[in-house]
Amino acid sequence: MAVKFARGDLGWVLLVGGGTLVANGTPLGNPADGVLTALTYNVLQFGLPAVLLTRLANELVDTRKLPALLAYPAVLLLTIGLGVWVIAPSLYPVLGKADWWGRKEDFRLAGSSFIWHSLGMTVYLQQRYSRRAQARLKSLQEEAAERERKLAAAQLLALQARVDPALLSERLATIDTELLEQPARGQARLAALIELLRALQPHVEAELSTLARELVALRSYASLVSADARSTERLHLAGLNDPPEWPLAPMVLLPLVRPLLDEGTTLWSLSLLAAEGRAELWLQALGPDAERTQAAAARVPMAELNQRLRAVHGNQSSLTLAANEMPLFKLNWPIPIATP
């Protein structure tokens, strides 16, 4: 298994080598011109093997090829053994050797360095496993949040599939009358109702609704309550003829627009804005009467719709109402980032 330097490893090599030098008190026992040589020795004989062997141990432990109780003690023993009796002697011809340095000093250096490296390894392992535990906890929390979002979406899909009896009975009564008096219009309104009911029924494998599906239901409802049952004269869908299949919480868009269209006279424009990773629908009132328009906007259950939206898309989504003379609703939520 090849171990290569990663970004930042050089800094760790210098830190371990310099720390070993200071911990052993070497700077205090050397003249000023010998400190650089002592630092070079410690960096090469302790810092370099300690970092490389620790990285190797991490890979072996993470891939379950070696237990941690064997891997990290082996790092300590190999670092000290190689540093004192293999690497240092190979550096004597280049960096020089003190006349007084002997076998006794080798064992003394090995013993003191083993103590300090053991303490350093203990701190390193505590931080490493603490970070891993935090990452695991964050992953579990994200998985739990994702399950909650999917559950909320499934519940809203089921709620959306339950047709409002008042809506059904009222529209069927209107259709019965029109079929007798104006058969063409009655047929058109019946077709709009059927399209609405189809749009409200989720796909058998659907976990979440989409913007395209919600707009089909919205367009069907706007046709259903229009004068001729064919057009959407009180709801202008700006540039939404071919909407994207972005995930969108069910039971938000139609319940937002329905009380506004039920008012009977106000005109509205719905447009889509999108940036990288976010989408925003603007529902702008066009009039004609500001007072009646504001009254219709006040009937929108903002708190309930925001709760549904955030249950599925998290706190990064929201539904707001701008305090203008003509109401402006803004519905924004995160969307998948397109990949090339």
Phi and psi in degrees as GROMACS dihedral restraints (atoms count N, CA, C in turn):
[ dihedral_restraints ]
;  ai    aj    ak    al  type     phi  dphi    fc
    3     4     5     6     1   -80.3    20    10
    4     5     6     7     1   135.3    20    10
    6     7     8     9     1  -115.7    20    10
    7     8     9    10     1   119.8    20    10
    9    10    11    12     1  -114.7    20    10
   10    11    12    13     1   158.5    20    10
   12    13    14    15     1   -66.2    20    10
   13    14    15    16     1   136.3    20    10
   15    16    17    18     1  -106.6    20    10
   16    17    18    19     1   170.1    20    10
   18    19    20    21     1   -61.4    20    10
   19    20    21    22     1   129.9    20    10
   21    22    23    24     1    93.6    20    10
   22    23    24    25     1    -9.5    20    10
   24    25    26    27     1   -66.7    20    10
   25    26    27    28     1   -34.7    20    10
   27    28    29    30     1   -60.7    20    10
   28    29    30    31     1   -39.9    20    10
   30    31    32    33     1   -62.6    20    10
   31    32    33    34     1   -39.7    20    10
   33    34    35    36     1   -67.2    20    10
   34    35    36    37     1   -37.8    20    10
   36    37    38    39     1   -60.9    20    10
   37    38    39    40     1   -46.5    20    10
   39    40    41    42     1   -64.9    20    10
   40    41    42    43     1   -39.0    20    10
   42    43    44    45     1   -65.5    20    10
   43    44    45    46     1   -45.7    20    10
   45    46    47    48     1   -66.0    20    10
   46    47    48    49     1   -44.2    20    10
   48    49    50    51     1   -63.5    20    10
   49    50    51    52     1   -47.0    20    10
   51    52    53    54     1   -64.7    20    10
   52    53    54    55     1   -37.8    20    10
   54    55    56    57     1   -64.6    20    10
   55    56    57    58     1   -39.9    20    10
   57    58    59    60     1   -64.4    20    10
   58    59    60    61     1   -40.2    20    10
   60    61    62    63     1   -61.5    20    10
   61    62    63    64     1   -47.4    20    10
   63    64    65    66     1   -68.9    20    10
   64    65    66    67     1   -42.7    20    10
   66    67    68    69     1   -62.0    20    10
   67    68    69    70     1   -35.1    20    10
   69    70    71    72     1   -82.9    20    10
   70    71    72    73     1    -2.1    20    10
   72    73    74    75     1    72.9    20    10
   73    74    75    76     1    16.8    20    10
   75    76    77    78     1   -61.8    20    10
   76    77    78    79     1   -41.5    20    10
   78    79    80    81     1   -58.0    20    10
   79    80    81    82     1   -31.5    20    10
   81    82    83    84     1   -74.0    20    10
   82    83    84    85     1   -21.7    20    10
   84    85    86    87     1  -102.7    20    10
   85    86    87    88     1    10.9    20    10
   87    88    89    90     1  -125.8    20    10
   88    89    90    91     1   148.2    20    10
   90    91    92    93     1   -66.2    20    10
   91    92    93    94     1   165.3    20    10
   93    94    95    96     1   -57.6    20    10
   94    95    96    97     1   -37.9    20    10
   96    97    98    99     1   -77.0    20    10
   97    98    99   100     1    -8.1    20    10
   99   100   101   102     1   -98.4    20    10
  100   101   102   103     1    -7.3    20    10
  102   103   104   105     1   -66.5    20    10
  103   104   105   106     1   -40.6    20    10
  105   106   107   108     1   -63.5    20    10
  106   107   108   109     1   -40.4    20    10
  108   109   110   111     1   -65.1    20    10
  109   110   111   112     1   -42.1    20    10
  111   112   113   114     1   -63.4    20    10
  112   113   114   115     1   -39.7    20    10
  114   115   116   117     1   -64.7    20    10
  115   116   117   118     1   -41.7    20    10
  117   118   119   120     1   -61.4    20    10
  118   119   120   121     1   -43.5    20    10
  120   121   122   123     1   -57.1    20    10
  121   122   123   124     1   -50.8    20    10
  123   124   125   126     1   -66.8    20    10
  124   125   126   127     1   -35.5    20    10
  126   127   128   129     1   -66.2    20    10
  127   128   129   130     1   -44.5    20    10
  129   130   131   132     1   -78.7    20    10
  130   131   132   133     1   -36.3    20    10
  132   133   134   135     1   -89.9    20    10
  133   134   135   136     1   -20.3    20    10
  135   136   137   138     1  -121.5    20    10
  136   137   138   139     1   -48.4    20    10
  138   139   140   141     1   -61.9    20    10
  139   140   141   142     1   -50.3    20    10
  141   142   143   144     1   -63.7    20    10
  142   143   144   145     1   -50.9    20    10
  144   145   146   147     1   -66.9    20    10
  145   146   147   148     1   -33.8    20    10
  147   148   149   150     1   -62.0    20    10
  148   149   150   151     1   -44.9    20    10
  150   151   152   153     1   -69.0    20    10
  151   152   153   154     1   -46.5    20    10
  153   154   155   156     1   -64.6    20    10
  154   155   156   157     1   -43.6    20    10
  156   157   158   159     1   -68.7    20    10
  157   158   159   160     1   -35.4    20    10
  159   160   161   162     1   -65.8    20    10
  160   161   162   163     1   -41.2    20    10
  162   163   164   165     1   -62.9    20    10
  163   164   165   166     1   -41.4    20    10
  165   166   167   168     1   -62.9    20    10
  166   167   168   169     1   -43.2    20    10
  168   169   170   171     1   -62.2    20    10
  169   170   171   172     1   -40.0    20    10
  171   172   173   174     1   -60.1    20    10
  172   173   174   175     1   -43.5    20    10
  174   175   176   177     1   -66.1    20    10
  175   176   177   178     1   -41.4    20    10
  177   178   179   180     1   -65.8    20    10
  178   179   180   181     1   -39.5    20    10
  180   181   182   183     1   -70.5    20    10
  181   182   183   184     1   -43.2    20    10
  183   184   185   186     1   -66.1    20    10
  184   185   186   187     1   -32.4    20    10
  186   187   188   189     1   -91.5    20    10
  187   188   189   190     1     6.2    20    10
  189   190   191   192     1    61.0    20    10
  190   191   192   193     1    30.2    20    10
  192   193   194   195     1   -88.4    20    10
  193   194   195   196     1   -15.9    20    10
  195   196   197   198     1  -153.1    20    10
  196   197   198   199     1   134.7    20    10
  198   199   200   201     1   -70.5    20    10
  199   200   201   202     1   151.1    20    10
  201   202   203   204     1   -62.1    20    10
  202   203   204   205     1   -32.5    20    10
  204   205   206   207     1   -66.1    20    10
  205   206   207   208     1   -19.9    20    10
  207   208   209   210     1   -99.8    20    10
  208   209   210   211     1   -37.5    20    10
  210   211   212   213     1   -65.8    20    10
  211   212   213   214     1   -49.9    20    10
  213   214   215   216     1   -76.6    20    10
  214   215   216   217     1   -38.5    20    10
  216   217   218   219     1   -59.5    20    10
  217   218   219   220     1   -35.0    20    10
  219   220   221   222     1   -64.8    20    10
  220   221   222   223     1   -35.5    20    10
  222   223   224   225     1   -59.7    20    10
  223   224   225   226     1   -45.2    20    10
  225   226   227   228     1   -61.8    20    10
  226   227   228   229     1   -49.1    20    10
  228   229   230   231     1   -64.2    20    10
  229   230   231   232     1   -44.0    20    10
  231   232   233   234     1   -68.1    20    10
  232   233   234   235     1   -40.4    20    10
  234   235   236   237     1   -58.8    20    10
  235   236   237   238     1   -49.8    20    10
  237   238   239   240     1   -69.1    20    10
  238   239   240   241     1   -45.8    20    10
  240   241   242   243     1   -62.1    20    10
  241   242   243   244     1   -49.8    20    10
  243   244   245   246     1   -65.1    20    10
  244   245   246   247     1   -40.4    20    10
  246   247   248   249     1   -64.5    20    10
  247   248   249   250     1   -44.3    20    10
  249   250   251   252     1   -80.5    20    10
  250   251   252   253     1   -43.8    20    10
  252   253   254   255     1  -107.9    20    10
  253   254   255   256     1    -7.1    20    10
  255   256   257   258     1  -119.4    20    10
  256   257   258   259     1   -57.0    20    10
  258   259   260   261     1   -71.0    20    10
  259   260   261   262     1   -46.7    20    10
  261   262   263   264     1   -59.8    20    10
  262   263   264   265     1   -47.6    20    10
  264   265   266   267     1   -59.8    20    10
  265   266   267   268     1   -32.6    20    10
  267   268   269   270     1   -71.6    20    10
  268   269   270   271     1   -16.5    20    10
  270   271   272   273     1   -92.4    20    10
  271   272   273   274     1   -13.1    20    10
  273   274   275   276     1   -56.2    20    10
  274   275   276   277     1   -43.8    20    10
  276   277   278   279     1   -64.8    20    10
  277   278   279   280     1   -25.3    20    10
  279   280   281   282     1   -93.0    20    10
  280   281   282   283     1   -48.9    20    10
  282   283   284   285     1   -96.8    20    10
  283   284   285   286     1   -13.6    20    10
  285   286   287   288     1    89.7    20    10
  286   287   288   289     1   166.8    20    10
  288   289   290   291     1  -140.5    20    10
  289   290   291   292     1   136.3    20    10
  291   292   293   294     1   -65.4    20    10
  292   293   294   295     1   144.2    20    10
  294   295   296   297     1   -63.9    20    10
  295   296   297   298     1   -30.9    20    10
  297   298   299   300     1   -85.7    20    10
  298   299   300   301     1    -6.7    20    10
  300   301   302   303     1   -77.5    20    10
  301   302   303   304     1   130.0    20    10
  303   304   305   306     1  -143.8    20    10
  304   305   306   307     1  -165.1    20    10
  306   307   308   309     1   -63.1    20    10
  307   308   309   310     1   -39.5    20    10
  309   310   311   312     1   -60.7    20    10
  310   311   312   313     1   -40.7    20    10
  312   313   314   315     1   -67.3    20    10
  313   314   315   316     1   -33.3    20    10
  315   316   317   318     1   -60.4    20    10
  316   317   318   319     1   -47.2    20    10
  318   319   320   321     1   -67.5    20    10
  319   320   321   322     1   -36.8    20    10
  321   322   323   324     1   -65.3    20    10
  322   323   324   325     1   -43.7    20    10
  324   325   326   327     1   -63.2    20    10
  325   326   327   328     1   -41.9    20    10
  327   328   329   330     1   -62.3    20    10
  328   329   330   331     1   -42.3    20    10
  330   331   332   333     1   -66.1    20    10
  331   332   333   334     1   -48.3    20    10
  333   334   335   336     1   -67.7    20    10
  334   335   336   337     1   -38.7    20    10
  336   337   338   339     1   -67.1    20    10
  337   338   339   340     1   -36.4    20    10
  339   340   341   342     1   -61.7    20    10
  340   341   342   343     1   -39.6    20    10
  342   343   344   345     1   -62.8    20    10
  343   344   345   346     1   -50.1    20    10
  345   346   347   348     1   -67.6    20    10
  346   347   348   349     1   -38.6    20    10
  348   349   350   351     1   -68.4    20    10
  349   350   351   352     1   -32.7    20    10
  351   352   353   354     1   -64.1    20    10
  352   353   354   355     1   -43.6    20    10
  354   355   356   357     1   -63.6    20    10
  355   356   357   358     1   -43.5    20    10
  357   358   359   360     1   -63.8    20    10
  358   359   360   361     1   -41.0    20    10
  360   361   362   363     1   -64.8    20    10
  361   362   363   364     1   -37.0    20    10
  363   364   365   366     1   -61.9    20    10
  364   365   366   367     1   -46.1    20    10
  366   367   368   369     1   -63.5    20    10
  367   368   369   370     1   -43.2    20    10
  369   370   371   372     1   -60.4    20    10
  370   371   372   373     1   -45.7    20    10
  372   373   374   375     1   -66.8    20    10
  373   374   375   376     1   -38.3    20    10
  375   376   377   378     1   -60.3    20    10
  376   377   378   379     1   -45.0    20    10
  378   379   380   381     1   -67.3    20    10
  379   380   381   382     1   -41.2    20    10
  381   382   383   384     1   -62.8    20    10
  382   383   384   385     1   -48.7    20    10
  384   385   386   387     1   -73.1    20    10
  385   386   387   388     1   -26.3    20    10
  387   388   389   390     1   -67.0    20    10
  388   389   390   391     1   -43.6    20    10
  390   391   392   393     1   -64.3    20    10
  391   392   393   394     1   -40.1    20    10
  393   394   395   396     1   -65.4    20    10
  394   395   396   397     1   -39.2    20    10
  396   397   398   399     1   -66.3    20    10
  397   398   399   400     1   -40.0    20    10
  399   400   401   402     1   -65.5    20    10
  400   401   402   403     1   -40.8    20    10
  402   403   404   405     1   -64.1    20    10
  403   404   405   406     1   -40.8    20    10
  405   406   407   408     1   -64.9    20    10
  406   407   408   409     1   -42.2    20    10
  408   409   410   411     1   -62.9    20    10
  409   410   411   412     1   -42.3    20    10
  411   412   413   414     1   -63.0    20    10
  412   413   414   415     1   -40.2    20    10
  414   415   416   417     1   -63.3    20    10
  415   416   417   418     1   -42.5    20    10
  417   418   419   420     1   -64.9    20    10
  418   419   420   421     1   -39.6    20    10
  420   421   422   423     1   -64.8    20    10
  421   422   423   424     1   -40.4    20    10
  423   424   425   426     1   -66.4    20    10
  424   425   426   427     1   -38.7    20    10
  426   427   428   429     1   -64.9    20    10
  427   428   429   430     1   -41.2    20    10
  429   430   431   432     1   -64.9    20    10
  430   431   432   433     1   -41.3    20    10
  432   433   434   435     1   -64.5    20    10
  433   434   435   436     1   -38.6    20    10
  435   436   437   438     1   -65.7    20    10
  436   437   438   439     1   -39.7    20    10
  438   439   440   441     1   -63.8    20    10
  439   440   441   442     1   -39.5    20    10
  441   442   443   444     1   -65.1    20    10
  442   443   444   445     1   -39.4    20    10
  444   445   446   447     1   -65.1    20    10
  445   446   447   448     1   -41.4    20    10
  447   448   449   450     1   -65.7    20    10
  448   449   450   451     1   -39.2    20    10
  450   451   452   453     1   -64.1    20    10
  451   452   453   454     1   -43.7    20    10
  453   454   455   456     1   -62.1    20    10
  454   455   456   457     1   -41.3    20    10
  456   457   458   459     1   -64.2    20    10
  457   458   459   460     1   -41.7    20    10
  459   460   461   462     1   -64.0    20    10
  460   461   462   463     1   -40.3    20    10
  462   463   464   465     1   -64.9    20    10
  463   464   465   466     1   -40.2    20    10
  465   466   467   468     1   -69.1    20    10
  466   467   468   469     1   -37.1    20    10
  468   469   470   471     1   -61.8    20    10
  469   470   471   472     1   -42.3    20    10
  471   472   473   474     1   -65.5    20    10
  472   473   474   475     1   -39.2    20    10
  474   475   476   477     1   -66.3    20    10
  475   476   477   478     1   -38.6    20    10
  477   478   479   480     1   -65.9    20    10
  478   479   480   481     1   -33.1    20    10
  480   481   482   483     1   -71.1    20    10
  481   482   483   484     1   -19.2    20    10
  483   484   485   486     1   -81.8    20    10
  484   485   486   487     1   108.0    20    10
  486   487   488   489     1   -70.1    20    10
  487   488   489   490     1   135.2    20    10
  489   490   491   492     1   -64.6    20    10
  490   491   492   493     1   117.0    20    10
  492   493   494   495     1   -59.5    20    10
  493   494   495   496     1   -36.1    20    10
  495   496   497   498     1   -64.7    20    10
  496   497   498   499     1   -43.7    20    10
  498   499   500   501     1   -60.7    20    10
  499   500   501   502     1   -45.9    20    10
  501   502   503   504     1   -64.7    20    10
  502   503   504   505     1   -47.1    20    10
  504   505   506   507     1   -66.5    20    10
  505   506   507   508     1   -40.2    20    10
  507   508   509   510     1   -64.9    20    10
  508   509   510   511     1   -45.5    20    10
  510   511   512   513     1   -71.4    20    10
  511   512   513   514     1   -36.0    20    10
  513   514   515   516     1   -64.9    20    10
  514   515   516   517     1   -37.1    20    10
  516   517   518   519     1   -63.4    20    10
  517   518   519   520     1   -42.3    20    10
  519   520   521   522     1   -63.9    20    10
  520   521   522   523     1   -41.5    20    10
  522   523   524   525     1   -65.2    20    10
  523   524   525   526     1   -40.8    20    10
  525   526   527   528     1   -58.4    20    10
  526   527   528   529     1   -44.8    20    10
  528   529   530   531     1   -64.7    20    10
  529   530   531   532     1   -44.7    20    10
  531   532   533   534     1   -69.2    20    10
  532   533   534   535     1   -33.0    20    10
  534   535   536   537     1   -63.0    20    10
  535   536   537   538     1   -29.7    20    10
  537   538   539   540     1   -81.7    20    10
  538   539   540   541     1   -40.5    20    10
  540   541   542   543     1   -96.4    20    10
  541   542   543   544     1   -39.1    20    10
  543   544   545   546     1  -136.8    20    10
  544   545   546   547     1    79.9    20    10
  546   547   548   549     1   -55.0    20    10
  547   548   549   550     1   -39.5    20    10
  549   550   551   552     1   -63.5    20    10
  550   551   552   553     1   -44.4    20    10
  552   553   554   555     1   -67.8    20    10
  553   554   555   556     1   -38.9    20    10
  555   556   557   558     1   -61.9    20    10
  556   557   558   559     1   -41.8    20    10
  558   559   560   561     1   -63.3    20    10
  559   560   561   562     1   -41.6    20    10
  561   562   563   564     1   -64.5    20    10
  562   563   564   565     1   -40.7    20    10
  564   565   566   567     1   -69.5    20    10
  565   566   567   568     1   -36.0    20    10
  567   568   569   570     1   -64.5    20    10
  568   569   570   571     1   -40.5    20    10
  570   571   572   573     1   -63.9    20    10
  571   572   573   574     1   -38.5    20    10
  573   574   575   576     1   -65.9    20    10
  574   575   576   577     1   -38.3    20    10
  576   577   578   579     1   -66.1    20    10
  577   578   579   580     1   -42.7    20    10
  579   580   581   582     1   -62.5    20    10
  580   581   582   583     1   -42.4    20    10
  582   583   584   585     1   -63.0    20    10
  583   584   585   586     1   -39.7    20    10
  585   586   587   588     1   -63.1    20    10
  586   587   588   589     1   -46.5    20    10
  588   589   590   591     1   -62.8    20    10
  589   590   591   592     1   -37.4    20    10
  591   592   593   594     1   -65.8    20    10
  592   593   594   595     1   -40.9    20    10
  594   595   596   597     1   -67.2    20    10
  595   596   597   598     1   -28.4    20    10
  597   598   599   600     1   -81.0    20    10
  598   599   600   601     1   -12.9    20    10
  600   601   602   603     1   -89.3    20    10
  601   602   603   604     1   119.8    20    10
  603   604   605   606     1   -72.5    20    10
  604   605   606   607     1   155.1    20    10
  606   607   608   609     1   -62.9    20    10
  607   608   609   610     1   148.1    20    10
  609   610   611   612     1   -58.5    20    10
  610   611   612   613     1   -30.3    20    10
  612   613   614   615     1  -104.7    20    10
  613   614   615   616     1     8.1    20    10
  615   616   617   618     1   -71.1    20    10
  616   617   618   619     1   133.6    20    10
  618   619   620   621     1  -105.1    20    10
  619   620   621   622     1   -18.2    20    10
  621   622   623   624     1  -153.8    20    10
  622   623   624   625     1   150.7    20    10
  624   625   626   627     1   -82.1    20    10
  625   626   627   628     1   176.2    20    10
  627   628   629   630     1  -130.5    20    10
  628   629   630   631     1   162.5    20    10
  630   631   632   633     1   -60.0    20    10
  631   632   633   634     1   -42.5    20    10
  633   634   635   636     1   -61.1    20    10
  634   635   636   637     1   -43.9    20    10
  636   637   638   639     1   -66.0    20    10
  637   638   639   640     1   -42.2    20    10
  639   640   641   642     1   -66.5    20    10
  640   641   642   643     1   -33.6    20    10
  642   643   644   645     1   -72.9    20    10
  643   644   645   646     1   -30.8    20    10
  645   646   647   648     1   -62.3    20    10
  646   647   648   649     1   -46.0    20    10
  648   649   650   651     1   -63.5    20    10
  649   650   651   652     1   -41.0    20    10
  651   652   653   654     1   -65.8    20    10
  652   653   654   655     1   -44.1    20    10
  654   655   656   657     1   -64.9    20    10
  655   656   657   658     1   -38.2    20    10
  657   658   659   660     1   -64.7    20    10
  658   659   660   661     1   -41.4    20    10
  660   661   662   663     1   -67.9    20    10
  661   662   663   664     1   -40.6    20    10
  663   664   665   666     1   -62.3    20    10
  664   665   666   667     1   -37.5    20    10
  666   667   668   669     1   -68.6    20    10
  667   668   669   670     1   -38.7    20    10
  669   670   671   672     1   -61.7    20    10
  670   671   672   673     1   -36.6    20    10
  672   673   674   675     1   -98.6    20    10
  673   674   675   676     1     4.6    20    10
  675   676   677   678     1   -78.1    20    10
  676   677   678   679     1   171.4    20    10
  678   679   680   681     1   -68.6    20    10
  679   680   681   682     1   -42.4    20    10
  681   682   683   684     1  -101.8    20    10
  682   683   684   685     1    -0.9    20    10
  684   685   686   687     1    65.9    20    10
  685   686   687   688     1    13.9    20    10
  687   688   689   690     1  -121.4    20    10
  688   689   690   691     1   -37.8    20    10
  690   691   692   693     1  -101.5    20    10
  691   692   693   694     1   173.7    20    10
  693   694   695   696     1  -121.4    20    10
  694   695   696   697     1    62.3    20    10
  696   697   698   699     1   -64.4    20    10
  697   698   699   700     1   -24.0    20    10
  699   700   701   702     1   -98.8    20    10
  700   701   702   703     1     3.8    20    10
  702   703   704   705     1  -138.7    20    10
  703   704   705   706     1   107.8    20    10
  705   706   707   708     1   -92.7    20    10
  706   707   708   709     1   118.7    20    10
  708   709   710   711     1   -95.7    20    10
  709   710   711   712     1    98.3    20    10
  711   712   713   714     1   -81.0    20    10
  712   713   714   715     1   111.8    20    10
  714   715   716   717     1    65.9    20    10
  715   716   717   718     1    29.3    20    10
  717   718   719   720     1  -117.3    20    10
  718   719   720   721     1    28.0    20    10
  720   721   722   723     1   -70.5    20    10
  721   722   723   724     1   -30.9    20    10
  723   724   725   726     1  -129.3    20    10
  724   725   726   727     1    71.6    20    10
  726   727   728   729     1   -71.7    20    10
  727   728   729   730     1   152.5    20    10
  729   730   731   732     1   -73.9    20    10
  730   731   732   733     1   160.7    20    10
  732   733   734   735     1   -90.0    20    10
  733   734   735   736     1    47.9    20    10
  735   736   737   738     1   -75.3    20    10
  736   737   738   739     1   141.1    20    10
  738   739   740   741     1   -60.4    20    10
  739   740   741   742     1   139.2    20    10
  741   742   743   744     1  -148.8    20    10
  742   743   744   745     1   137.3    20    10
  744   745   746   747     1   -61.1    20    10
  745   746   747   748     1   133.1    20    10
  747   748   749   750     1   -72.5    20    10
  748   749   750   751     1   167.7    20    10
  750   751   752   753     1    61.3    20    10
  751   752   753   754     1    34.0    20    10
  753   754   755   756     1  -124.6    20    10
  754   755   756   757     1   -55.0    20    10
  756   757   758   759     1   -68.1    20    10
  757   758   759   760     1   -49.9    20    10
  759   760   761   762     1   -65.2    20    10
  760   761   762   763     1   -45.7    20    10
  762   763   764   765     1   -62.5    20    10
  763   764   765   766     1   -22.2    20    10
  765   766   767   768     1   -71.8    20    10
  766   767   768   769     1   -45.5    20    10
  768   769   770   771     1   -85.6    20    10
  769   770   771   772     1   -27.8    20    10
  771   772   773   774     1   -57.0    20    10
  772   773   774   775     1   -50.2    20    10
  774   775   776   777     1   -64.8    20    10
  775   776   777   778     1   -23.8    20    10
  777   778   779   780     1   -74.3    20    10
  778   779   780   781     1   -39.8    20    10
  780   781   782   783     1   -74.5    20    10
  781   782   783   784     1   -32.1    20    10
  783   784   785   786     1   -67.3    20    10
  784   785   786   787     1   -18.1    20    10
  786   787   788   789     1   -62.2    20    10
  787   788   789   790     1   -33.3    20    10
  789   790   791   792     1   104.9    20    10
  790   791   792   793     1   -22.9    20    10
  792   793   794   795     1  -127.6    20    10
  793   794   795   796     1   -25.6    20    10
  795   796   797   798     1   -71.5    20    10
  796   797   798   799     1   148.6    20    10
  798   799   800   801     1  -109.5    20    10
  799   800   801   802     1   142.6    20    10
  801   802   803   804     1  -137.2    20    10
  802   803   804   805     1   152.5    20    10
  804   805   806   807     1  -126.3    20    10
  805   806   807   808     1   130.0    20    10
  807   808   809   810     1  -114.1    20    10
  808   809   810   811     1   125.0    20    10
  810   811   812   813     1  -134.8    20    10
  811   812   813   814     1   158.9    20    10
  813   814   815   816     1  -117.6    20    10
  814   815   816   817     1   130.2    20    10
  816   817   818   819     1  -118.2    20    10
  817   818   819   820     1   143.6    20    10
  819   820   821   822     1  -145.4    20    10
  820   821   822   823     1   136.5    20    10
  822   823   824   825     1  -125.5    20    10
  823   824   825   826     1   179.2    20    10
  825   826   827   828     1   -63.6    20    10
  826   827   828   829     1   112.3    20    10
  828   829   830   831     1    88.1    20    10
  829   830   831   832     1    -1.0    20    10
  831   832   833   834     1  -143.4    20    10
  832   833   834   835     1   148.9    20    10
  834   835   836   837     1  -129.5    20    10
  835   836   837   838     1   150.8    20    10
  837   838   839   840     1  -144.5    20    10
  838   839   840   841     1   126.9    20    10
  840   841   842   843     1  -100.7    20    10
  841   842   843   844     1   130.0    20    10
  843   844   845   846     1  -107.3    20    10
  844   845   846   847     1   122.8    20    10
  846   847   848   849     1  -112.1    20    10
  847   848   849   850     1   100.4    20    10
  849   850   851   852     1  -104.8    20    10
  850   851   852   853     1   129.3    20    10
  852   853   854   855     1   -74.9    20    10
  853   854   855   856     1   136.7    20    10
  855   856   857   858     1  -109.2    20    10
  856   857   858   859     1    -3.4    20    10
  858   859   860   861     1   109.3    20    10
  859   860   861   862     1  -156.6    20    10
  861   862   863   864     1   -86.9    20    10
  862   863   864   865     1   -21.0    20    10
  864   865   866   867     1  -108.9    20    10
  865   866   867   868     1   115.5    20    10
  867   868   869   870     1   -62.5    20    10
  868   869   870   871     1   -40.4    20    10
  870   871   872   873     1   -65.5    20    10
  871   872   873   874     1   -46.5    20    10
  873   874   875   876     1   -66.8    20    10
  874   875   876   877     1   -35.3    20    10
  876   877   878   879     1   -64.3    20    10
  877   878   879   880     1   -43.8    20    10
  879   880   881   882     1   -65.0    20    10
  880   881   882   883     1   -35.6    20    10
  882   883   884   885     1   -65.5    20    10
  883   884   885   886     1   -39.6    20    10
  885   886   887   888     1   -66.4    20    10
  886   887   888   889     1   -40.6    20    10
  888   889   890   891     1   -64.2    20    10
  889   890   891   892     1   -32.8    20    10
  891   892   893   894     1   -67.8    20    10
  892   893   894   895     1   -18.0    20    10
  894   895   896   897     1   -85.1    20    10
  895   896   897   898     1    -5.8    20    10
  897   898   899   900     1   -72.8    20    10
  898   899   900   901     1   126.1    20    10
  900   901   902   903     1   -75.5    20    10
  901   902   903   904     1    76.9    20    10
  903   904   905   906     1   -58.7    20    10
  904   905   906   907     1   -46.9    20    10
  906   907   908   909     1   -62.1    20    10
  907   908   909   910     1   -43.1    20    10
  909   910   911   912     1   -66.4    20    10
  910   911   912   913     1   -41.5    20    10
  912   913   914   915     1   -68.3    20    10
  913   914   915   916     1   -38.5    20    10
  915   916   917   918     1   -63.5    20    10
  916   917   918   919     1   -37.4    20    10
  918   919   920   921     1   -64.3    20    10
  919   920   921   922     1   -42.7    20    10
  921   922   923   924     1   -65.0    20    10
  922   923   924   925     1   -43.9    20    10
  924   925   926   927     1   -61.9    20    10
  925   926   927   928     1   -45.9    20    10
  927   928   929   930     1   -74.8    20    10
  928   929   930   931     1   -25.6    20    10
  930   931   932   933     1   -64.8    20    10
  931   932   933   934     1   -29.0    20    10
  933   934   935   936     1   -98.3    20    10
  934   935   936   937     1   -40.6    20    10
  936   937   938   939     1  -107.6    20    10
  937   938   939   940     1    -1.3    20    10
  939   940   941   942     1    82.9    20    10
  940   941   942   943     1  -176.6    20    10
  942   943   944   945     1   -73.8    20    10
  943   944   945   946     1    -4.5    20    10
  945   946   947   948     1   -80.3    20    10
  946   947   948   949     1    -0.5    20    10
  948   949   950   951     1  -111.3    20    10
  949   950   951   952     1   157.3    20    10
  951   952   953   954     1  -165.2    20    10
  952   953   954   955     1   158.5    20    10
  954   955   956   957     1  -125.9    20    10
  955   956   957   958     1   118.8    20    10
  957   958   959   960     1  -124.6    20    10
  958   959   960   961     1   158.7    20    10
  960   961   962   963     1  -124.5    20    10
  961   962   963   964     1   115.2    20    10
  963   964   965   966     1   -74.1    20    10
  964   965   966   967     1   140.3    20    10
  966   967   968   969     1   -84.3    20    10
  967   968   969   970     1    68.6    20    10
  969   970   971   972     1  -106.2    20    10
  970   971   972   973     1   169.6    20    10
  972   973   974   975     1   -62.4    20    10
  973   974   975   976     1   -42.0    20    10
  975   976   977   978     1  -103.9    20    10
  976   977   978   979     1   119.4    20    10
  978   979   980   981     1   -56.9    20    10
  979   980   981   982     1   145.1    20    10
  981   982   983   984     1  -134.9    20    10
  982   983   984   985     1   113.2    20    10
  984   985   986   987     1   -92.7    20    10
  985   986   987   988     1   137.8    20    10
  987   988   989   990     1  -124.8    20    10
  988   989   990   991     1   118.0    20    10
  990   991   992   993     1  -112.4    20    10
  991   992   993   994     1   114.7    20    10
  993   994   995   996     1  -127.1    20    10
  994   995   996   997     1   147.5    20    10
  996   997   998   999     1  -158.0    20    10
  997   998   999  1000     1   157.2    20    10
  999  1000  1001  1002     1   -74.9    20    10
 1000  1001  1002  1003     1   146.1    20    10
 1002  1003  1004  1005     1  -128.7    20    10
 1003  1004  1005  1006     1   158.8    20    10
 1005  1006  1007  1008     1   -61.4    20    10
 1006  1007  1008  1009     1   139.8    20    10
 1008  1009  1010  1011     1   -81.3    20    10
 1009  1010  1011  1012     1   127.4    20    10
 1011  1012  1013  1014     1   -66.7    20    10
 1012  1013  1014  1015     1   136.6    20    10
 1014  1015  1016  1017     1  -105.9    20    10
 1015  1016  1017  1018     1   141.7    20    10
